[in-house]
């Protein structure tokens, strides 16, 4: 056997051995990285590496809160695929994509730290970069589940979303670099327990610390009777039937936002004469008054109560307008019924308009300050002239 042939065989054997041992070393590295994450700990059962694809898969990733009282893990993903995004590589950009299959995330909200599980105290992007040092350009969730426990603590109200599908593309602006909002985002799911669905679509700029966005959000056909726990606590009434759908559009640029929320109820019934649930006298009259108000403010043809609540301000201070909201109720009842759809009249230009208004207000404020300073300087000069005049008179 020739020397070159022996060397070639040896190299092939070494590559095979390296390929067999590589998952073991990568698994050790991943589990070591996930072992301590500022109050959370993670573990992966197995890793599969595909060198030709430039990818590797994590099997049964679990992340739990350390010293927490919640049995369910904060995050469980049966399969996670991390790979190079080849279509971007062909454009000269080395970026990656992540796909999570059937993930389950469990949020819990509580004042008790041991029962609180939100993950807010961890910089998850830092650990994701350790697992995948290449910048992520696409992130997708396939058939996921999101549980929100004690979303409202008093009384307790939970929210669960199943069959959740989500995708974020062009995170690193590989395409459409000149667009203000180059990253499309989509999400949908079934709202378990409330009998409705959620749909979300947006365009965003995710490279900013506080992302700019323009989104449409819809919750469809939520069952009002499922909200009775909250309705009894905060309104002293409950619903007997009906659905509610919520439509919202919002645009934000540089923390300045503008948008609306449009709730729309169908077939809502609050008062029922023969309701045998030990209803108190106070609740009886509260429900009766609410039902009369509903009948007065309801669009009879469409059997709906609706309004449009405008939202504007900043991300730290969102303001609502009362009179347009009241007028919206009257408009729906007596002028024209709101449609169960988006108004499609909120764009990024509306957020820019708010920025321009702020700029004009700041200019006016600075102009006023300059006038005040000029008046102060003028008064000081006048006072000094009078002092000098008084001194000259004394010398005479």
Secondary structure, 3 states (H helix, E strand, C coil): CCHHHHHHHHHHHHHHHHHHHHHHHHHHHHHHHHCCCCCEEEEEEEEEEECCCCEEEEEEEEEEECCCCCCCCCEEEEEEEEEECHHHHCCCCCCEEEEEECCEEEEECCCCHHHCECCCCCCHHHHHHHHCCCCEEEEEEEEEEEEEEEEECCCCEEEEEEEEEEEECCCCCCCCCCCCCCEEEEEEEEEECCCEEEEEEEEEECCCCCCEEEEEEEEEEEEHHHHHHHHHHHHCCCCCEEEEEEEEEEEEECCEEEEEEEEEEEEEECCCCCCCCCCCHHHHHHHHHHHHHHHHCCECCCCEEECCEEEEEECCEEEECHHHHHHHHHHHHHHCCCCCCCCCCCCHHHHHHHHHHHHHHHHHHHHHHHHHHHHHHHHHHHHHHHHHHHHHHHHC
